[in-house]
Each structure stands twice: as structure tokens, then as C-alpha cells.
């Protein structure tokens, strides 16, 4: 038994322009204090922790000072926080390169 199928023409793709995202000025616990970021205030505000683990603070300060930073820590050592906290504090976009 032969079947007949009627093909419908493909719809034309449309692309909508999106307006640029406006980023407000950051204030509160992540604002600059002198020449330093208040990373301890940001840590507690955003993540609920009072202290950093291992070399997290050193890594975060390196990133916030504009240094390219390579972090190696064991599983559960807190690597994610090392890029998440600076991404929350700094304006702009964070690009993370991970082999996972």
C-alpha cells in the first residue's frame, strides 16, 4: 500500500535584535573599600561563608588584581568559588576554561 505525504514549506527564520544589557553600579558589600574589594563581605553575602578554605583568598585576590590565575586544588577544595566570587564582584563577563 502506497502512502502519500504532503510536505509543508519550511518557515523563514527570523532573528530579533536584543537591546544591550544594562549593568548598574555595584554597591554594598562588594563595593570597593579603598583600593581593595571587600571579598569577605561578598563571601558572606553571596555564599554564606565566613572564612575561605586553603588558597581561595590568595587566588581570588590575584584575579581581582588583574592577574591571569591558574588554580589547582583537590576535589572539594573550593575551586569553583575562586572564579564565582570574582565574577560576582567585577563588572562584565567571566570566561572560565575547564576541561570538564
C-alpha positions as CSV (number, residue, x, y, z in Angstrom):
1,X,0.0,0.0,0.0
2,X,1.5,3.3,-1.0
3,X,1.2,6.3,1.3
4,X,1.2,9.9,0.2
5,X,2.7,12.6,2.4
6,X,2.3,16.3,1.8
7,X,5.3,18.4,2.7
8,X,4.7,21.8,4.1
9,X,7.2,24.6,3.2
10,X,9.8,25.5,5.8
11,X,9.1,28.7,7.8
12,X,11.5,31.5,7.2
13,X,13.8,32.1,10.2
14,X,13.7,35.4,11.9
15,X,16.2,37.0,14.1
16,X,15.2,39.6,16.6
17,X,17.7,42.2,17.8
18,X,18.0,42.3,21.6
19,X,18.7,45.6,23.4
20,X,22.1,45.7,25.2
21,X,22.0,44.6,28.8
22,X,22.5,47.5,31.2
23,X,24.6,46.8,34.3
24,X,24.0,49.0,37.3
25,X,26.8,50.2,39.5
26,X,27.5,47.7,42.3
27,X,27.1,48.8,45.9
28,X,27.0,47.3,49.3
29,X,29.3,44.5,50.5
30,X,31.1,44.2,47.1
31,X,31.9,47.9,46.7
32,X,35.5,49.0,46.8
33,X,36.9,49.8,50.2
34,X,39.9,52.0,49.5
35,X,41.9,50.1,46.9
36,X,40.7,46.7,47.9
37,X,37.5,44.8,47.3
38,X,35.6,43.6,50.4
39,X,35.9,40.0,49.5
40,X,35.0,38.8,53.0
41,X,31.7,40.7,52.9
42,X,31.0,39.4,49.4
43,X,31.8,35.8,50.6
44,X,29.3,36.0,53.4
45,X,26.6,37.9,51.4
46,X,26.6,35.7,48.3
47,X,27.7,32.3,49.7
48,X,27.0,32.4,53.5
49,X,30.6,31.5,54.4
50,X,32.7,33.5,56.9
51,X,36.1,32.1,56.0
52,X,38.0,31.0,52.9
53,X,39.4,27.5,52.5
54,X,43.0,26.8,51.7
55,X,44.4,29.1,49.0
56,X,41.0,30.5,47.9
57,X,41.6,34.0,49.2
58,X,45.1,34.2,47.6
59,X,43.6,33.0,44.3
60,X,40.7,35.5,44.4
61,X,42.9,38.4,45.3
62,X,45.2,37.5,42.4
63,X,42.2,37.5,40.0
64,X,40.8,40.8,41.4
65,X,44.2,42.5,40.9
66,X,44.0,41.7,37.2
67,X,46.4,38.7,37.1
68,X,45.8,35.7,34.9
69,X,45.4,33.0,37.6
70,X,45.8,29.2,37.3
71,X,44.3,27.3,40.3
72,X,44.9,23.7,41.1
73,X,43.1,22.2,44.1
74,X,41.8,18.8,45.1
75,X,38.2,17.8,44.7
76,X,36.2,19.6,47.3
77,X,39.0,22.2,47.8
78,X,36.8,25.1,46.7
79,X,38.0,25.8,43.1
80,X,34.5,27.0,41.9
81,X,34.4,29.8,44.5
82,X,37.7,31.1,43.1
83,X,36.1,32.1,39.9
84,X,32.5,32.6,41.1
85,X,33.2,35.2,43.7
86,X,35.3,37.5,41.4
87,X,32.6,37.0,38.7
88,X,30.0,38.3,41.2
89,X,32.2,41.3,42.3
90,X,33.5,42.5,38.9
91,X,31.5,44.1,36.1
92,X,31.5,42.4,32.8
93,X,31.6,38.8,31.7
94,X,33.7,36.0,33.2
95,X,35.1,33.3,30.8
96,X,36.1,30.1,32.5
97,X,38.2,27.4,30.8
98,X,37.6,24.0,32.2
99,X,38.4,20.5,30.9
100,X,35.2,19.1,32.2
